[in-house]
Amino acid sequence: MNNRIRELRGNRGWSQAELAERLDVSRQTINAIETGKYDPSLPLAFAIARLFGASIESIFTPDA
């Protein structure tokens, strides 16, 4: 799954650790999601979308 988390996080000037803290997950989780090594759970995907004020579909897209 592809995602725009690194871009959205960068636009806000947040580090991976800052985003992780806001979502109550580890920095390693954020890194794994950004690099495509881990797909977030549905509750986490909703929390990410809510935090960025965007739809899940605008952040996460299936691999081509």
C-alpha positions as CSV (number, residue, x, y, z in Angstrom):
1,M,0.0,0.0,0.0
2,N,1.3,3.5,-0.9
3,N,0.7,6.5,1.4
4,R,1.4,10.2,1.7
5,I,2.3,10.2,5.4
6,R,5.9,11.4,4.9
7,E,4.6,14.3,2.7
8,L,1.8,15.3,5.1
9,R,4.1,15.0,8.1
10,G,6.8,17.1,6.4
11,N,4.3,19.8,5.5
12,R,3.6,20.2,9.2
13,G,7.3,20.1,10.2
14,W,6.7,17.0,12.4
15,S,9.4,14.4,13.0
16,Q,8.4,10.7,13.0
17,A,8.7,10.8,16.7
18,E,6.3,13.8,17.0
19,L,3.7,12.1,14.7
20,A,4.1,8.8,16.7
21,E,3.4,10.7,19.9
22,R,0.3,12.3,18.5
23,L,-1.0,8.9,17.4
24,D,0.2,7.0,20.5
25,V,2.3,4.6,18.5
26,S,6.1,4.0,18.3
27,R,8.4,5.9,16.0
28,Q,9.2,2.6,14.4
29,T,5.6,2.1,13.5
30,I,5.5,5.4,11.7
31,N,8.8,4.5,9.9
32,A,7.4,1.1,8.8
33,I,4.2,2.7,7.5
34,E,6.1,5.4,5.6
35,T,8.4,2.8,4.0
36,G,5.5,0.5,3.1
37,K,6.7,-2.3,5.3
38,Y,3.6,-2.2,7.5
39,D,-0.1,-1.4,6.7
40,P,-1.8,0.3,9.6
41,S,-4.9,-1.2,11.3
42,L,-8.2,0.3,10.3
43,P,-8.5,2.2,13.7
44,L,-4.9,3.6,13.1
45,A,-5.7,4.6,9.5
46,F,-8.8,6.5,10.8
47,A,-6.7,8.2,13.5
48,I,-4.1,9.3,10.9
49,A,-6.8,10.6,8.5
50,R,-8.5,12.5,11.4
51,L,-5.2,14.0,12.5
52,F,-4.4,15.3,9.0
53,G,-8.0,16.3,8.3
54,A,-8.1,14.1,5.2
55,S,-9.9,11.0,4.0
56,I,-8.3,7.7,4.3
57,E,-8.5,7.3,0.5
58,S,-6.5,10.5,0.0
59,I,-3.7,9.2,2.2
60,F,-3.6,5.5,1.4
61,T,-3.8,4.0,-2.0
62,P,-3.4,0.4,-3.1
63,D,-0.3,-0.7,-4.9
64,A,-0.6,-0.5,-8.7
